[in-house]
Amino acid sequence: MKIIQTSDFKYLNEIIYLYVEAFSTGQSQQHIDLESLNQYIKLIMKEGYAHIAFENEKITGTVLLCPLILDKDLPLEISKKFNIKKCIYVAEIMVTENARGKGIGKRLLEEFFKNVDKKRFTYAFIRVWDQNIPAISLYKKMGFTYLTSIVQTKMNVDQSGTFDMHKIYLHKKIN
């Protein structure tokens, strides 16, 4: 597996495809507005960067990183407790369905922590659905600890209504 760090928009379409695959199917399936998603990923890539995992020249996973200040759902208690200008946000971590459980997410996070600008950032934050037990387990093994939670309202895949997703924020000191 090869992992690169990039802010290059040339991977935008593959990242969008990976996002749609990850969040419009399975247990967490929800409607994805492609226009909004495109703007969101572009903002992250403009203000932050990605680590992208490749297997045989095909993207198998990515972690998208940006300053925490870009998290529009950030709870007030976090911004009161931390200097959010010195915090980095693991905005998304996605692995293709057929590659899950093979350690790609862990390798992407290890690469991130190995290369993060430790002079600029003191804490890393991640937000995860409270039902995503494999992800929560990975993040805890990587040293993240629980901080707080929020509720996000999502649209059903068929756009017939909405549902609530309980998300938890975890954080880790960057050493």
C-alpha positions in Angstrom: 0.0 0.0 0.0 1.2 3.5 -0.9 0.0 6.6 1.1 0.4 10.1 -0.2 -0.3 13.5 1.4 -1.9 16.0 -0.9 -4.1 19.0 -1.3 -4.4 18.4 -5.1 -7.9 18.6 -6.5 -7.0 15.9 -9.1 -8.3 13.3 -6.6 -11.6 15.2 -5.9 -13.9 12.9 -7.9 -12.4 9.8 -6.4 -12.8 11.2 -2.9 -16.4 12.2 -3.6 -17.1 8.7 -4.9 -15.6 7.2 -1.8 -17.7 9.5 0.5 -20.9 8.6 -1.3 -20.0 4.9 -1.1 -19.3 5.2 2.6 -22.4 7.3 3.7 -25.2 6.5 1.3 -25.2 2.7 1.9 -25.2 0.5 4.9 -26.3 1.3 8.4 -25.5 5.0 8.2 -27.1 5.5 4.8 -28.4 9.0 4.1 -29.1 11.3 1.2 -26.0 13.0 -0.1 -26.4 16.3 -1.9 -23.6 16.2 -4.5 -23.3 19.9 -4.9 -22.9 20.5 -1.2 -20.5 17.6 -0.9 -18.4 18.9 -3.8 -18.1 22.3 -2.0 -17.3 20.7 1.3 -14.5 18.5 0.0 -13.1 21.4 -2.0 -13.0 23.6 1.2 -11.2 20.8 3.2 -8.7 20.4 0.4 -8.2 24.1 0.1 -7.7 24.8 3.8 -6.3 21.4 4.8 -5.1 18.2 3.1 -5.7 14.5 2.7 -3.7 11.3 3.2 -4.8 8.9 0.4 -4.1 5.2 0.4 -3.6 3.4 -2.9 -3.5 -0.3 -3.7 -2.5 -1.1 -7.3 -3.0 2.5 -8.2 -6.6 2.5 -7.0 -7.7 4.6 -4.0 -8.7 2.4 -1.1 -9.0 5.0 1.6 -8.5 8.6 2.6 -8.4 10.8 5.7 -9.4 14.4 5.2 -7.8 16.9 7.6 -8.4 20.6 8.2 -8.3 23.2 10.9 -11.0 22.5 13.6 -12.5 25.9 13.0 -14.0 24.6 9.8 -16.3 22.2 11.7 -19.7 24.0 11.4 -21.2 21.7 14.1 -18.5 22.2 16.7 -20.0 22.4 20.1 -19.5 25.6 22.1 -18.0 23.7 25.0 -15.0 22.6 22.8 -14.3 26.1 21.6 -14.4 27.3 25.2 -12.0 24.6 26.4 -9.5 24.6 23.5 -7.7 27.1 21.4 -9.4 25.8 18.2 -6.9 27.7 16.0 -4.3 25.2 17.3 -6.5 22.1 16.7 -6.8 19.9 13.6 -9.9 18.1 12.6 -10.1 14.7 11.1 -13.1 15.7 9.0 -13.5 12.4 7.3 -12.0 9.0 7.3 -13.2 6.6 4.6 -12.2 3.2 3.3 -13.7 1.4 0.4 -16.2 -1.2 1.4 -14.1 -4.2 0.1 -11.0 -2.9 1.9 -12.5 -2.3 5.4 -11.1 -4.3 8.3 -7.6 -4.5 6.7 -5.9 -1.8 8.8 -6.1 1.0 6.1 -7.8 3.4 8.5 -5.2 2.8 11.1 -2.4 3.2 8.6 -3.9 6.5 7.4 -4.2 7.8 11.0 -0.6 6.7 11.8 0.6 8.6 8.7 -1.3 11.7 9.7 0.2 11.7 13.2 3.7 11.0 11.9 3.4 14.1 9.5 1.1 16.6 11.3 2.6 20.0 11.9 3.3 19.7 15.7 4.3 23.4 15.9 0.9 24.5 14.5 -1.4 22.0 16.1 -1.7 20.8 19.7 -4.8 18.6 19.6 -6.6 16.4 17.0 -10.4 16.0 17.0 -12.6 13.5 15.3 -16.4 13.2 15.2 -18.0 9.7 14.7 -21.5 8.2 14.7 -22.0 6.5 18.1 -23.1 3.3 16.4 -19.9 2.9 14.4 -18.3 0.6 16.9 -15.3 -0.5 14.7 -14.3 3.2 14.1 -14.7 4.1 17.8 -12.6 1.2 18.8 -9.9 2.2 16.3 -9.9 5.8 17.5 -9.6 4.8 21.1 -6.7 2.4 20.3 -5.1 5.3 18.6 -5.3 7.3 21.8 -8.4 9.4 21.2 -10.7 10.0 24.3 -14.3 11.0 24.5 -15.1 14.6 25.0 -18.8 15.4 24.1 -21.6 14.5 21.8 -24.1 16.2 19.4 -27.2 15.2 17.4 -27.2 15.7 13.6 -30.4 15.6 11.6 -29.8 13.7 8.3 -32.1 13.1 5.3 -33.3 9.6 4.4 -31.7 8.2 1.2 -35.0 8.4 -0.6 -35.6 11.9 0.8 -38.8 10.8 2.4 -38.0 12.4 5.8 -35.2 12.9 8.3 -33.6 11.0 11.1 -31.2 11.8 13.9 -27.6 10.6 14.2 -25.9 10.8 17.6 -22.2 11.7 17.0 -19.4 11.8 19.5 -16.4 14.0 19.6 -13.1 12.4 20.5 -9.8 14.2 20.9 -6.1 13.4 21.3 -3.1 15.6 22.3 -0.5 15.7 19.6 3.0 15.0 20.9 
